[in-house]
Amino acid sequence: MSTTLLQSAPAADTTLFVHLLLAEPEPERRAELTELAMAEVDDLVVLLAPDGAEAIRLGLHYGPALGVIDLGLPMGGLGAAVTLRELRPEMRLAVHSSDKEAFRDGARRLGLPFFGRAERVALMDWISTECAALRSVGVPRRRQGYVCAECGYGVSRDVPPDHCPMCRLERWTPEPWRPFSRRSM
């Protein structure tokens, strides 16, 4: 499945992009929420997931700072929220659903903000508030993998080291950070 990344135009006074995971099964609703969020918040990158499995994959691979998950997702919206809550505790999550009665208690047990389908304004206010809070403390930087172009030594850091500790070369090739991965690509 291909990943959809949508990015709003950068504001002139800031360079802090916030990544938002939006997991919604209905394409029209996904487009509507994406448009509203990007109109509400400058410098927003939206990752779109149509089901629970893709939401987990995007959440673990891209490490977004925010997540909004529909609890009625195919392949488990509630399971995706629980999994991301456990594996990415720094991610600020909210959940939404059209079936308030079935899911409100589950969201309350998880301690997650819950929004009904008709509460678009409240959801956008939550996204805007969380983005502002993230920017005030600094958006967490995503780790990046770097490989020495000479010897192949690899590190995972926010920025590359000055030089390779093995061969002393100062040229690094970036590669995606793959935590817990032992296979080479």
N, C-alpha and C positions, 0 to 999 in steps of 0.2 A: 504494500500500500504506500502510496506516495504521501509525503508530508506537505501540508499546505502552510506556508508562512506568509502572513500578511503584516506589513509594516506601515505605520502611519508616517507622515512627513515629520522630520525632526523639527523641533522648535528651535528658534534662533539662540535662546539663552541656556539651553541644557543639552548635554550629550549622554544622559543616563537613560538608556533604553530599558524598559521593563518588559519582560516576557510573560504573557498570559496564556495559559492553557485553557482552551474552551472546548469542552467535550459535550457535544449535542448531536443527537441522531438525525434530526430533521434538517435538511439543507437550507430551507427557507428561514427557519429559526436561527440556524448557525450564522447565516448571512446577516440577518437583522441584528443579532447580538454583537457580531463583529463590527458592523457599521456603527452601532451606538457606542460601543467601547472606544473605537478609534476616534470618534467625534468628541468623546468626553475627555480622553487622555492623550496628550502629545507624547511622541516617542514610545509608542506601544508596539510590540511585536506580538502577534496573535498566532498561536499554534492551534490548529483545528483537528479535532478527533471525532470520528463518527461513532465509535464504540469504546467499551471499557478497556479492551486490550490495547488499542492504539493510544488511549489516554495514558495508560501506564507506560507504554514504550516512549512516548513523547516526554512524559514527566521525568523519566529516568535519564533519557538521552540528552535532552536540552536543559533540564534543571530550571524550569520557569519559576519565577518568584511568586506568581499568583496562579490559582486554578479555580475554574468554575465548572462543576461537573453535574450533568443531568443524572439524577438517580435512576431514571428509567432507561438508561443506555442498554443497547444490546451487549451481551457479554459482561453485564454487571456494572452498573454505575456505582452502587454502594460498595461493591468489592474494589473498584478502582479507587474510590475515595479512601477506603481503609488502607489499601496497599500504599498509596502515595503518602498518606499520613504517617505510616510506619517507616517507609524508606526515604522519604523527603520531609522530615519534620519541620524544616525551615520554610517550606512552601506554605503560603497562606491560602487556605482552601475555603471555598463556599460551595454549597450544593443548591440545586433547584429542581423542581418537579411540578407537573400539573396535578399530581395526586397528593395533595397536602396531607391527608389523613394517613396514607400508607407509609410515608417517608419522614414526616416531621419528627417523630419520636426517635428514629434511627439517627437523624442528623443531630438531635439534641444529645443523645448518648455519646456521640463522637465529639461533641463540643464544637460543631461547625455551624456557621451562619446558614440559615435556610431561607430560600426565596421561592415563592410560588410563581407560576407562569406569568400572572398578571402584574407582578411586582418588578417590572423592568426598571422603573425609575429608582427603586430602592437598591436593586442589584448594581446599576450603574453608579449610584452614590457610593456603594461599598467598594467597587473597583477604583473609583477616583480617590477615595479616602486612603485605601491601602497603597495605591501608587504614590500618593503624596507622602505617606509615612515611610515607605521604602526609600524614597529619594531623600528624605530628611536625615536618615541614618546611613544612606548609601546603599545602592542596589548591590546585592552580593554578586561578586564577579564569578563567572563560570571558569572552572579550571580548563586548562588547555594542555594537550600533550605536545611535547617537543622532542625531536629526534636529531641527534648530531649528524650532520651531513657527511662527516668523515668516517666515524667508527660505528654509528648506529646506536649509541647510548641514548636511552630515553628517560624523560622526566615528565611529571605532571605538576604544573605550577600555573599561577596567574600570569606570570611573565617569564620569559626564558632567562636562564642564568647568563652571567657575563661570558663564561667560557665552559667548555666541556671538561669535567673533572678527569676524564680518561685520556683525551688526546690534546686538550687545551685549545681546540679550534673554537672560533667564535661565531660559527654559522649554524643555525638551528632551522629545522624544517618543522612547521606546525602540523599536527595531526589531531584528530578528535580524541578527547579524553574518554577512555573506556575503563571505568572502574571495575576491578575484579576480573578483567579479561586477560587471558594468557595466550590467546591465539593472535598470530600476526596477520596483518591484512595486506 
